[in-house]
Amino acid sequence: MIGFVNPLVACGGTDARRRSMICNAKKPRSKRGFSTNGKDEELERIASEWRRKQKREEEKKTMKKEKEEKIASQQAKRAADKKNRSSSTMTSGDGGAAPTSRKNPYVEPAKSSGRTTLKPEEVAGVRFGGSFTMDIPRTRVPEIAFMGRSNVGKSSTINCLTGLKKKVAKTSKQPGRTQQINFFILSDAEQQDLATLVDLPGYGFAKIGMEDQRSIEVFLEKYLSDREELKLVVILVDSRREPQATDIALVNTLRQFPCKTQIVMTKIDLMTPSNLSKNAQAFAEAAGLTDDDEDLIFFSAVTGQGRGLLWQAAQEAIAMS
């Protein structure tokens, strides 16, 4: 008769050896026979990195929210100050009208046209409205201003935007010629004024003294802060250049003003698509542009590419005001 044989007895050995075999048999092992401690450590490292990444994202969102709240507070304060100044002026009986000028047709007290639309197909004429270095007469129509480095193509952009054969904005090969604020008035077929395109002084190459340069800066600051008719400031950037410190400084400075801005990269007809994309990405990163900012507009005064998008930006700015 064959009875049940204890596996320990079958294997032979002492009782201690038999107990050791049982303990070892109960220990869990991986499929390859190795410990799983290394895998657990790797999973913990990945989880830790994910938590750090989430924390950084939360910090970025918090900083962005604080920045937006700060800008909104500054804009509200400027609007309140502007309202108080206007009330004070009306109480004193000073209408604030600028001195007359034979060059400018706008010799009227400030008043709004109430216009909320602007269509490029309505533009039938354009005329020069005058140059100013101090007091600017108030207008009755929306103003679209253009800023950028000298020789970036402000005059060419303005001429292209009108869509007319008449080139009212004078272009120059010598940079830094524009040291005044120049007005160009768009009108319809019935000679009713539609809007004003404003060519602001360029920067970067202007050969003027420090005192004159400071006067221009003060003048521009007042225009950007208090101009009721100003609806949009177009920042022109040369697409052929890597990010310039002056361009970045201008973008950051205009963020402190209540006016809406639109960045336009000019002379794209002289760029390959790959180099254009490279420079645009570099500028966006240097200027700290986010997904919430306006998209860059690629523009060519030669081919007209981007003209429709720039008109659309102007229309939206006027409608929002």
Long-range contacts (C-beta under 8 A, 24 or more apart in sequence): 64-290, 71-255, 71-256, 74-256, 75-258, 78-225, 78-257, 78-258, 79-258, 82-225, 82-226, 85-226, 96-138, 97-137, 97-138, 98-135, 98-136, 98-137, 98-138, 99-135, 101-130, 101-132, 101-137, 103-128, 103-129, 103-130, 103-131, 104-129, 104-130, 104-132, 104-137, 104-183, 105-129, 105-130, 105-185, 106-130, 106-137, 106-138, 106-139, 106-140, 106-183, 107-137, 108-137, 108-138, 108-140, 109-138, 110-138, 110-228, 111-138, 111-140, 112-140, 112-228, 112-229, 113-140, 113-141, 113-142, 113-193, 115-141, 115-142, 115-194, 115-318, 116-318, 116-319, 116-321, 117-315, 117-318, 117-319, 118-142, 118-194, 118-195, 118-311, 118-314, 118-315, 118-318, 119-315, 120-163, 120-307, 120-308, 120-311, 122-188, 122-189, 122-194, 123-162, 123-163, 123-164, 123-186, 123-187, 123-188, 123-194, 124-187, 124-188, 124-189, 125-164, 125-186, 125-187, 125-188, 125-191, 126-162, 126-164, 126-166, 126-168, 126-184, 126-185, 126-186, 126-187, 126-197, 127-168, 127-184, 127-185, 127-187, 128-168, 128-182, 128-183, 128-184, 128-185, 129-182, 129-183, 129-184, 129-185, 129-196, 130-182, 130-183, 131-180, 131-181, 131-182, 131-183, 132-180, 132-181, 132-183, 133-179, 133-180, 133-181, 133-215, 133-216, 133-219, 134-219, 136-181, 136-223, 136-227, 138-228, 138-229, 139-183, 139-193, 139-196, 139-229, 140-193, 140-229, 141-185, 141-193, 141-194, 141-195, 141-196, 141-229, 142-195, 142-196, 142-229, 142-231, 142-314, 142-317, 142-318, 142-321, 143-195, 143-196, 143-197, 143-198, 143-227, 143-229, 143-230, 143-231, 144-195, 144-196, 144-197, 144-198, 144-231, 144-232, 144-234, 144-314, 144-317, 145-197, 145-198, 145-200, 145-223, 145-230, 145-232, 145-233, 145-234, 145-259, 146-197, 146-198, 146-199, 146-200, 146-233, 146-234, 146-236, 147-200, 147-233, 147-234, 147-235, 147-236, 147-250, 147-254, 148-202, 148-203, 148-235, 148-236, 148-237, 148-238, 148-247, 148-250, 148-266, 149-202, 149-203, 149-204, 149-205, 149-236, 149-237, 149-238, 149-244, 149-246, 149-247, 150-175, 150-176, 150-177, 150-178, 150-202, 150-203, 150-204, 150-205, 150-206, 151-175, 151-202, 151-204, 151-205, 151-238, 152-202, 152-236, 152-237, 152-238, 152-266, 153-236, 153-238, 153-266, 153-267, 153-301, 154-178, 154-199, 154-200, 154-202, 154-236, 155-199, 156-266, 156-301, 157-234, 157-236, 157-264, 157-266, 157-299, 157-301, 157-310, 158-184, 158-197, 158-199, 159-301, 160-301, 160-304, 160-307, 161-197, 161-307, 161-310, 161-311, 162-186, 162-197, 163-307, 169-197, 169-199, 175-202, 175-204, 175-205, 175-206, 176-202, 176-204, 176-205, 176-206, 176-207, 176-208, 177-202, 178-202, 179-206, 179-208, 179-212, 179-216, 181-219, 181-223, 195-314, 195-318, 196-229, 198-230, 203-246, 203-250, 204-244, 204-246, 224-254, 224-257, 224-259, 225-257, 225-258, 227-259, 230-259, 231-259, 231-260, 231-314, 231-317, 231-318, 231-321, 232-259, 232-260, 232-261, 232-262, 232-313, 232-314, 232-317, 232-318, 233-257, 233-259, 233-260, 233-261, 233-262, 234-261, 234-262, 234-264, 234-310, 234-313, 235-261, 235-262, 235-263, 235-264, 236-264, 236-266, 237-263, 237-264, 237-265, 237-266, 237-283, 238-265, 238-266, 238-267, 239-265, 239-266, 239-267, 239-268, 239-270, 239-271, 239-276, 239-279, 239-280, 239-298, 240-267, 240-270, 240-271, 240-279, 241-279, 242-279, 242-282, 243-279, 243-282, 243-283, 243-286, 243-287, 247-283, 247-287, 248-286, 248-287, 251-287, 252-287, 252-288, 260-317, 260-320, 261-294, 262-294, 262-297, 262-310, 262-313, 262-317, 263-287, 263-289, 263-294, 263-296, 263-297, 264-296, 264-297, 264-298, 264-299, 264-306, 264-310, 265-296, 265-297, 265-298, 265-299, 266-299, 266-300, 266-301, 267-300, 267-301, 268-298, 268-299, 268-300, 268-305, 268-306, 269-300, 269-302, 269-303, 269-305
